[in-house]
Amino acid sequence: MGAWVRLGTLDDIPIGGAKTVKMNGHCLAVFRIKQGTFVLEGSCRHQDVNLAEGKIEGTHVTCPLLECRFDIVSGACLSNRDI
């Protein structure tokens, strides 16, 4: 099992906000919403666009380029099943 890695403090991200974090060569998007703090792959799976820069609405984030929507809690793509 891998070791825990500190990505920052909760004070770094306001509720309803996101932050991009680089770790071991990977880009991660850290989201802080009412339901908790969640980490997703940092780039939209369709285009190499930073999801942390997307529009957050409740438990969903919308890719800023093609408007693909993702569930922040599960990571599931909600708008395009091919992604």
Secondary structure, 3 states (H helix, E strand, C coil): CCCCCCCCCHHHCCCCEEEEEEECCEEEEEEEECCEEEEEECECCCCCCEHHHCEEECCEEECCCCCCEEECCCCCECCCCCC
